[in-house]
Amino acid sequence: MEFKFLLDDEVRTVTVERKDGALVFREGEGTLTAEVRSVSENELLFVSGDRSQRVFVARDGKRKIVLAGGREFVLAEPDRGAGRGDRRDKKARQGVWPVKAPMPGKVIKLCVAEGEAVRENQALAIVEAMKMENMILSEVEGVVKKILVTVGELVDAERALIEVEAKA
Amino acid sequence: MFKKILVANRGEIAVRVIKGCREMGIGTVAVYSEADRDSLHVWLADEAVAIGPPPAVESYLDMGRIIAAAKASGAEAIHPGYGFLAENSAFAALCEKEGVVFIGPNSAAMELVGDKVRARRTMEKAGIPIIPGMPAVAKNVSDCETAAKSLGYPVIVKASAGGGGKGMRVVHEAGELAPAVEAGMREAKSAFGDDSVYLEKYLEEPRHVEVQVLADNSGRTVHLFERECSIQRRHQKIVEETPSTALTPALRAKMGETAVKAIQAAGYNNAGTVEFLLDRDGRFYFLEVNARLQVEHPVTEMTTGVDLVRQQILIAAGEPLSLRQEDLRQRGHAIECRIYAEDPRHNFLPSAGKVVVLREPKGPGVRCDSGIYGGWEVPVHYDPILAKLIAWAEDRELACRRLTAALDDYVILGIRTTIGFLREVVNHPEFRAGRTTTAFIKKHFDGWSGGEVHEDTRRLALAAAAYDELARAGRPREGAGRGPQKDVATPWTTLGRWRIGGAGPDGI
């Protein structure tokens, strides 16, 4: 069986096969052979020889959240998240750049006006969430093309707030 | 004694107070906004009253609605928790007027200590050392500019009504002052409904040491020693402990006496905390009185054995204080860390959303004061605190190890939390050495990203995700067979067994 996951904007392929009562997972260059026990609905135990590792798996909509080795991983279906443009690398930052709300909150200040030139990391807006003010910074140098929200507006995560046209 | 108490708060502190009341045989009334209909405190209380829409100003800060809820439910007293109306003297006065007991200080004392500027003057008169600062609230930005020039940079902007880091800004140079004052005013306005701010000289790398005090209605006062709360981020405490590694027995006694003197100078009753800044030379300065139960009160409870919520209720009911200073002792060491719904790897952005999986640690000396449950949706409207994890042990090193192990066992999936970050803070060699100052986080954790993920760990995570897909594919689909086939998590499948794996390969 083969499974594909999108992890940190990279598609990872895992193959699983059964061998002598254990499962063999292959991913990239490496292999993990373990007997897997389902301890509870969200909890797995990977037993390899005398070493056992506890892993938690949560399903939230189409996402899977995995806690392994003290670290958290968020995995998505490859086709779903592949088009997400919020981590395009710097070279690709051309054209109109939507600045999105990183979390749900309330727009309490707009620091720029349409047509204004902005530097990279310049504050564009302030969004308040959980009683703290969070500065929304421009990821590019350019010109404010359009302001899509008003002060006082409640916004969801990933909602585009301001469009910045990157300097060519 | 009261028969019924209304808890005018939400989250972990409401849960803490409700549990305290229950132990005393007192009935509880929870209040909730529309966003908190399914919150834990609502479930746990004997009764619950809806008080309005999600924004706090229309619910948890609406004095009229809370008083009306108390009257309608027949509650004789109101416990305000911390935040919201806890330090609002107008609310304390309204309770007095309406004949409902406010579990906290009298309104006059609260008004005095709540006005940071007046409190400084009172303390100065009583001979208590204070930090240099503006003698009155700033009228405008230029007022601040003049004051900052004479105090010398760095200065700190503080909300006169404030606390909890809200409205606070450190300013290192003249150019940063105006925006900092404006932002401070806005934050203060939205958090406390009062935008007055003032400036103080900013001490670099001090320790934040506070003293817990209890005073009954006749003025009998004891202190319950210190809490060191130097580990802060954005002026918000994140790790607190007691005893402080910075105090000698002589300094501890002196600070305790000073705190008692401060409380008496203010005519204060009930539980209160006197905050001090302690500089490198062992000089301490009065900072403010927190006229409420503190977030970090459990470390004092764990080391002194005194239940502070119970004491608050007894005092409010008019009972004389039964504790005597000479009987109070600190035993062992306790450390608390605050679990916030914030993403430490992305500049601590708030992270609201659904708690998909929750496993709270337990065991000897481990206390988890929590306001959440698995499946609950964390609302965006309120403070991001989810829970507090407290470890007690015979000494500091053992308490650190116990806390680290408990953090390892703490699982919250679905939203981002500060658990992983806190584990690294507690494991940091400087923390272990007790060298904690308010600059600690900035100095050692600025731009923290948690380090690289080991390839084996990533592979394990991917394997687990693949296994999960495989297991789900093998299961009959819901509705495909006869009746629901959905895996229901019953206590019989989850109880007991999950501890068997312990902390994983290394054990505890």
Interface residues (C-beta under 8 A of the other chain):
Chain A: M1 F3 F5 L7 R12 V14 V16 L23 F25 E27 G28 G30 L32 A34 V36 S38 V39 S40 E41 N42 E43 L44 L45 F46 R51 S52 Q53 R54 V55 F56 V57 A58 R59 D60 K64 I65 V66 L67 A68 G69 G70 R71 E72 F73 L75 P102 M103 P104 G105 I108 K109 E128 A129 M130 K131 M132 E133 N134
Chain B: K166 A183 R186 E187 S190 A191 R234 A341 H346 L349 P350 S351 A352 G353 K354 V356 V357 R359 V380 H381 Y382 D383 P384 D408 V411 L413 G414 R416 G420 R423 G450 V453 H454 E455 D456 T457 R458 R459 L460 A461 L462 A463 A464 A465 A466 Y467 D468 E469 L470 A471 D487 A489 T493 T494 R497 W498 I500 G501 G504 P505
